[in-house]
Structures are given as structure tokens and as C-alpha cells.
Amino acid sequence: MMTALTKAFDDLRIARVRNVLWHVVGWTLLIFIILGGLLAWGVASLDAERWVSNDPGFFGGLVNALVWLLYGVGYILLMWLAFAVIAQNVAAFYLDRIIGAVEERRYPEAGPAKGSTIATDISAMLRFTGALVLWNIVAIPFYFIPVVNIIVFYLLNGYLFGREYAEAVGFRRLPPAEVRAWRGANRLRLVIAGALITLAFSVPILNLAAPVLAACFMTHIYHDVQRRAGAVRKT
């Protein structure tokens, strides 16, 4: 597991992977800048000073400052809560390219994969986003319980991220039934990998590279499992 993670960080030196990383970071930050601008425009349109009176004075300025403070706190909270969803949605269009670049460099013996289509990428993106949002909403009551919240957060999102990236890698080479069988046979490994991916999305700065690292990481896990399975069959 740690070997795969180390290789994933080293994969950032691959030119094609690094190029995708800049695309993902750029588009993700652009989306957040646009969202921040729209929210700021909305706050400015509220004209909070006029809530007090037609001649707001000091108290009106204080109310306005409080509204902008709430905007700042809310925007930071939004970035923290929504970052994984937005970054993952942006990265979804590049996953096939990332995995292909890593396989070409690290696993040339595997040969070319069938890859994925835009329709498949969009379908997977929507399904994953829906599951991520829905299950985290369901888990909200647990997030208010100390210690339990950390366990639930990493187990739940570890399962979701592990499944998403396992399928992104597996569907390039295996039919759906075999991908499900592969996931089932490696459930614990994939949940742990997903928890590490979730942790990467939770760390500022590192989270910018998290989707790309996650794709590289899961590619190494997949090929390591396949290599071990092949070795067992030969003995």
C-alpha cells in the first residue's frame, strides 16, 4: 500500500500526468473563484447597511461588516466542504488520461487498454457525486459526535472514493462483472486506499493534487493485485 502511494507521488514527474495536474488545479480554482465572485456580488446586492435605515451611519456599517464577515467564513466553509466534489468532478474528465500515462510508463507489459468514453466519464461522475453528497448528508448526525465523526467520515468516504477509483481503473480493462468481483475480493484494501485518498482531499494544498494522486495510487494498487494474482495462478 505504502509502496503504491510512494509511486503515485513519483508519478507527478511524468510529463503527461503533470500536465493534467495543472489542468485540474486550474479549472478547480477557476470554479471556486467564479463561485466566490457570484456570492460576493449577491452579498453586495443585499446592501446590508440599508437594512438599518436610510441613513445607516456607524451601526449600519457594523451590520455590513458583520455580513461580509459571515460571507468570508461561509465561503471558506464552502471551499472545505465542496472541494472534494468539485475537484473530483473536474478530474473525472482526465482520469483515463492519467491512468493511461501511468500504465504506459510503469506497466508497458499490460498492453493498451480499451479506455473510457466521455459518456462513461460523465455517467460515473454524476453517480459518484450523487452518492458522495447523499451519504454524507445521511451521516450528518454522526458528524456531531466526537471520535465517531472521524471514524464515520473516513470509513464512509474511504469506501466511496475507493470504489470510484477502483472502477475508474478496472473498467478500462475488465468487464463490469469482473470489476465487481475484483472490488469484492479486495474490499478492505480499497477502503483503506479510499481513506488515504479522503485524507489527501482533507489536507490544504495537497488537496489540489489529490484527484491526480488518487488515480495514480489506485492504478498501482490494481496492477499490484493483478500481478500477485497472476503469480498465485502460476504456482
Phi, psi and omega in degrees: 000311181290330176296317178297321180293318178298317178297323180298316177295321180293332180295342178295347177277347177289127188304315182294323178292316180297323178297317177296321179304314181294324177296313181297313179299314182299311181294321180296313179295322179299317179299317179292325177295317179296315178300316179298320179295318179295318178294320178296320177298320178295318179295317180297324180292336179295331181049059187303331181300325183284353175293334186278306179189177177289341178237081193300318180062206184296315183295321178296320177296323179295317178298317180297318179296321179295319179297317179292327176296316178297323177298314180299313179296317180296322180292318177297318179296319178298316179299320182290318184283322188262354186301312183301319182294312183292313180298320180293321179295321177294314183293335183304328181281353183243355186302317181298321180292319180296308183298319179298319180294319180293316181296321180297321181279316188264329187228058181298335181292342180287341180076173181292146177259162180290339179075193180230168179251165177301320180297319179295318181297316181294317179299315179295321180298313181294319180295315181294316180300315179299315180294318181298313181292312184299309184291329177287330174292316178300324184276356184309315179305324180288336182287351178265000181257116180305145180072308179300322182299320180294315181298312181296317182301312184282328177290313182296306183287333174298318177296314183294313179291322178299316179294316182300311183284329176297319179289322179301320179281313186294319184293344177289338187232340186237152173291159184309318182298319180288327176295317178297320179294320178296317178297316181296323181286341183236033187303311183296316179301318182288324177294318178296316178299317179296323178295321177293322176295317177300318178299318179299322178291341183271347185263120179305147183075304178299328183296340177295326181263356188306314182296322180290315177300319181298318179295317178296314181302310182290331176298317179292321178297315180302310184289330176294316179297317180295322179295316179296319180295321177295321179295322180293319181294330182283337183274000000 
